Amino acid sequence: MWLESNADRLPWWSFGAGARTCLGQRLVMLEAKTALVYLCRKFNFVATSATEKKLKLLMDGNSRELTSVYPESVTVKLEVR
């Protein structure tokens, strides 16, 4: 089926691109940043014991350069400041 061949190319494309990009994209991004700042001001983010201690290396496939180091999963709890 023709839909199956394109399924992996664009798994999540919320705002579109080009001339038909979403008009509300800037507003949504501003609201998301505002919400994140509010959470950071009101709460401390504390890693729980369920957070994995082992780090996973994300390598660039072409040049073998290290681009990111991150734990496989991070579980946090919020504590009121």
Helices and strands as residue ranges (DSSP letters): H 2-6, G 18-20, H 25-42, E 43-47, E 55-59, E 66-71, E 76-80
